[in-house]
Amino acid sequence: MEDTGYIRARLSAPSHAGAAWRATLRFINGDGDAVARREVELRATRAEDVPVALLAAIAALVGNEIEMAEGLPPLTGDVVEFEVPLRCRQSAS
């Protein structure tokens, strides 16, 4: 099944060197309903590793295949919040 909507994310930078970034992810469907939410510790300790780890966390939240309509904003500061349009294909169970 394919769904469209957007991801609303809040990323928190590590509090000390070697700690992982944390993310709160919400998938909002095309009808505006929040259908999935998850708080995760990303497998990233450096800002440059966050995009790949974040995409993996989003895919685990909404389905196997995702397509983001735009890229991520710059990861500057201790907290980064953003919304990005998304299409996903749910995995068959």
MARBA-3410 file (N, C-alpha, C, O; in Angstrom, 1 decimal):
93
0.8,-1.2,0.0,0.0,0.0,0.0,0.9,1.2,0.0,1.9,1.3,0.7 ~ 0.5,2.2,-0.8,1.3,3.5,-0.9,0.5,4.6,-0.2,-0.7,4.6,-0.2 ~ 1.2,5.4,0.5,0.6,6.5,1.3,1.5,7.8,1.1,2.7,7.7,0.9 ~ 0.9,8.9,1.1,1.6,10.2,1.0,1.3,11.0,2.3,0.3,10.7,2.9 ~ 2.2,11.9,2.6,2.0,12.7,3.7,3.3,13.4,4.0,4.0,13.9,3.0
3.7,13.6,5.2,4.9,14.2,5.5,5.4,13.7,6.9,4.7,13.2,7.7 ~ 6.7,13.9,7.1,7.4,13.5,8.3,7.6,14.8,9.1,8.1,15.8,8.5 ~ 7.3,14.9,10.3,7.6,16.0,11.2,8.6,15.4,12.1,8.4,14.5,12.9 ~ 9.8,16.0,12.2,10.9,15.5,12.9,11.5,16.6,13.9,11.5,17.8,13.6 ~ 12.0,16.1,15.0,12.7,16.9,15.9,14.0,16.2,16.3,13.9,15.1,16.9
15.1,16.7,15.9,16.4,16.1,16.2,17.1,16.8,17.3,17.1,18.0,17.4 ~ 17.7,16.0,18.2,18.5,16.6,19.3,19.9,16.2,19.2,20.2,15.0,19.1 ~ 20.8,17.1,19.2,22.2,16.8,19.1,22.7,16.1,20.4,22.0,16.3,21.5 ~ 23.8,15.3,20.3,24.3,14.7,21.5,24.7,15.7,22.6,25.2,16.7,22.3 ~ 24.6,15.3,23.8,24.9,16.1,24.9,26.4,16.1,25.2,27.0,17.0,25.8
27.1,15.1,24.7,28.6,15.0,24.9,29.2,14.2,23.7,28.4,13.4,23.0 ~ 30.4,14.3,23.5,31.1,13.6,22.4,30.9,12.1,22.6,31.0,11.5,23.7 ~ 30.6,11.4,21.4,30.5,10.0,21.4,29.0,9.6,21.7,28.7,8.4,21.5 ~ 28.2,10.5,22.1,26.8,10.1,22.3,26.0,10.2,20.9,26.5,10.9,20.0 ~ 24.9,9.5,20.9,24.1,9.5,19.6,23.1,10.6,19.6,22.6,11.1,20.6
22.8,11.0,18.3,21.7,12.0,18.1,20.4,11.2,18.4,20.3,10.0,18.3 ~ 19.4,12.0,18.9,18.0,11.5,19.1,17.0,12.1,18.2,17.2,13.3,17.8 ~ 16.0,11.4,17.9,14.9,12.0,17.0,13.6,11.6,17.5,13.3,10.4,17.9 ~ 12.6,12.5,17.4,11.2,12.2,17.5,10.6,12.4,16.1,10.7,13.4,15.5 ~ 10.0,11.3,15.6,9.5,11.3,14.3,8.0,11.1,14.3,7.4,10.3,15.1
7.3,11.8,13.5,5.8,11.7,13.4,5.5,11.6,11.9,6.0,12.4,11.1 ~ 4.7,10.6,11.5,4.3,10.5,10.1,2.8,11.0,10.1,2.0,10.4,10.7 ~ 2.6,12.1,9.3,1.3,12.7,9.1,0.8,12.3,7.7,1.5,12.6,6.7 ~ -0.3,11.6,7.6,-0.8,11.1,6.3,-1.4,12.3,5.5,-1.5,13.4,6.0 ~ -1.8,12.0,4.3,-2.4,13.0,3.4,-3.7,13.6,3.9,-4.1,14.7,3.5
-4.4,12.9,4.9,-5.6,13.5,5.5,-5.3,14.3,6.7,-6.2,14.9,7.3 ~ -4.0,14.5,7.0,-3.6,15.3,8.2,-3.7,14.6,9.5,-3.5,15.2,10.6 ~ -3.8,13.2,9.5,-3.8,12.4,10.7,-2.4,12.0,11.1,-1.7,11.5,10.2 ~ -2.1,12.1,12.3,-0.8,11.6,12.8,-1.0,10.1,13.0,-1.7,9.6,13.9 ~ -0.4,9.3,12.1,-0.6,7.8,12.1,0.5,7.0,12.7,0.3,5.8,13.0
1.7,7.6,12.9,2.8,6.9,13.5,3.7,7.9,14.2,3.9,9.0,13.7 ~ 4.2,7.5,15.3,5.1,8.3,16.1,6.2,7.4,16.8,5.8,6.3,17.3 ~ 7.4,7.9,16.8,8.4,7.1,17.4,9.6,8.0,17.9,10.0,8.9,17.2 ~ 10.1,7.7,19.1,11.3,8.3,19.5,12.4,7.3,19.4,12.3,6.2,19.8 ~ 13.5,7.7,18.7,14.6,6.8,18.4,16.0,7.4,18.7,16.1,8.7,18.7
16.9,6.6,19.0,18.3,7.0,19.1,18.9,6.6,17.8,19.0,5.4,17.4 ~ 19.4,7.6,17.0,19.9,7.4,15.7,21.3,6.7,15.8,22.0,7.0,16.8 ~ 21.7,5.9,14.9,23.0,5.4,14.8,24.0,6.4,14.2,24.5,6.1,13.1 ~ 24.1,7.5,14.9,25.0,8.6,14.4,25.5,9.4,15.6,24.7,9.8,16.5 ~ 26.8,9.6,15.6,27.3,10.4,16.7,27.9,11.7,16.1,28.2,12.6,16.8
28.0,11.8,14.7,28.4,13.0,14.0,27.3,13.5,13.2,26.5,12.7,12.6 ~ 27.2,14.8,13.0,26.2,15.4,12.2,26.2,14.9,10.8,25.1,14.7,10.2 ~ 27.3,14.6,10.2,27.4,14.2,8.8,26.8,12.7,8.6,26.5,12.3,7.5 ~ 26.7,12.0,9.7,26.1,10.6,9.7,24.6,10.6,9.9,24.0,9.6,9.7 ~ 24.0,11.8,10.3,22.6,11.8,10.6,21.7,11.5,9.5,20.7,10.8,9.6
21.9,12.1,8.3,21.0,11.9,7.2,20.7,10.4,6.9,19.6,10.0,6.7 ~ 21.7,9.6,6.8,21.6,8.1,6.5,20.9,7.5,7.6,19.9,6.7,7.4 ~ 21.2,7.8,8.9,20.6,7.1,10.0,19.1,7.6,10.1,18.3,6.8,10.5 ~ 18.9,8.8,9.8,17.5,9.3,9.9,16.6,8.7,8.8,15.5,8.3,9.1 ~ 17.1,8.5,7.6,16.3,7.8,6.6,16.0,6.4,7.0,14.9,5.9,6.7
17.0,5.7,7.6,16.7,4.3,8.1,15.6,4.3,9.1,14.8,3.4,9.1 ~ 15.6,5.3,10.1,14.6,5.4,11.1,13.3,5.7,10.5,12.2,5.1,11.0 ~ 13.2,6.6,9.5,11.9,6.9,8.9,11.4,5.7,8.2,10.2,5.4,8.2 ~ 12.2,4.9,7.4,11.8,3.7,6.7,11.3,2.7,7.7,10.3,2.1,7.4 ~ 11.9,2.6,8.8,11.4,1.6,9.9,10.0,2.1,10.4,9.2,1.2,10.8
9.8,3.3,10.4,8.5,3.9,11.0,7.4,3.7,10.0,6.3,3.3,10.4 ~ 7.6,4.0,8.7,6.5,4.0,7.8,6.5,3.0,6.7,5.4,2.8,6.1 ~ 7.5,2.3,6.5,7.5,1.2,5.4,8.9,1.0,4.9,9.9,1.7,5.3 ~ 9.0,0.0,4.0,10.3,-0.3,3.4,10.9,0.7,2.5,12.1,1.0,2.5 ~ 10.0,1.3,1.6,10.5,2.2,0.6,9.9,3.6,0.8,8.7,3.8,1.0
10.8,4.5,0.9,10.4,5.9,1.1,11.0,6.8,0.0,12.1,6.5,-0.5 ~ 10.3,7.9,-0.3,10.8,8.9,-1.2,10.5,10.2,-0.6,9.4,10.6,-0.5 ~ 11.6,11.0,-0.3,11.4,12.3,0.3,11.5,13.3,-0.8,12.3,13.2,-1.7 ~ 10.5,14.2,-0.8,10.4,15.2,-1.8,11.5,16.3,-1.8,11.8,17.0,-2.8 ~ 12.1,16.4,-0.6,13.2,17.4,-0.5,14.2,16.9,0.5,14.0,15.9,1.2
15.4,17.5,0.5,16.4,17.1,1.5,16.2,17.6,2.9,15.2,18.3,3.2 ~ 17.1,17.3,3.7,17.1,17.7,5.1,17.6,19.1,5.3,18.5,19.5,4.5 ~ 17.2,19.8,6.3,17.7,21.2,6.5,19.1,21.0,7.1,19.5,19.9,7.6 ~ 19.9,22.1,7.2,21.2,22.0,7.8,21.0,21.6,9.3,20.1,22.1,10.0 ~ 21.9,20.8,9.8,21.9,20.3,11.2,22.8,21.2,12.0,23.9,20.9,12.4
22.3,22.4,12.3,23.0,23.4,13.2,22.2,23.6,14.4,21.0,23.7,14.4 ~ 22.9,23.8,15.5,22.3,24.0,16.8,22.0,22.7,17.5,22.3,21.6,17.0 ~ 21.5,22.8,18.7,21.3,21.6,19.6,20.0,20.9,19.2,19.9,19.7,19.4 ~ 19.0,21.6,18.6,17.7,21.0,18.3,17.4,21.5,16.9,17.4,22.7,16.6 ~ 17.0,20.6,16.0,16.6,20.9,14.6,15.1,20.3,14.4,14.9,19.2,14.7
14.2,21.2,14.1,12.8,20.7,13.8,12.5,21.0,12.3,12.9,22.1,11.8 ~ 11.8,20.1,11.7,11.5,20.3,10.3,10.3,19.4,9.9,10.0,18.4,10.6 ~ 9.7,19.7,8.7,8.7,18.8,8.1,9.2,18.6,6.7,9.7,19.5,6.0 ~ 9.0,17.4,6.1,9.4,17.1,4.8,8.4,16.2,4.1,8.0,15.2,4.7 ~ 7.9,16.6,2.9,6.9,15.7,2.2,7.5,14.3,2.0,8.7,14.2,1.8
6.6,13.3,2.0,7.1,11.9,1.9,6.1,11.1,1.2,4.9,11.2,1.3 ~ 6.6,10.1,0.4,5.8,9.0,-0.1,6.4,7.8,0.4,7.6,7.6,0.4 ~ 5.5,6.8,0.8,6.0,5.6,1.3,5.2,4.4,0.8,4.0,4.5,0.5 ~ 5.9,3.3,0.7,5.2,2.0,0.3,5.3,1.1,1.5,6.4,0.8,2.0 ~ 4.2,0.7,2.1,4.1,-0.1,3.3,4.6,-1.5,2.9,4.3,-2.0,1.8
5.4,-2.1,3.8,5.8,-3.4,3.6,4.7,-4.4,3.8,3.8,-4.2,4.6 ~ 4.7,-5.5,3.0,3.7,-6.5,3.1,3.9,-7.3,4.3,5.1,-7.7,4.6 ~ 2.9,-7.6,5.1,3.1,-8.4,6.3,2.2,-9.7,6.2,2.3,-10.5,7.1
END
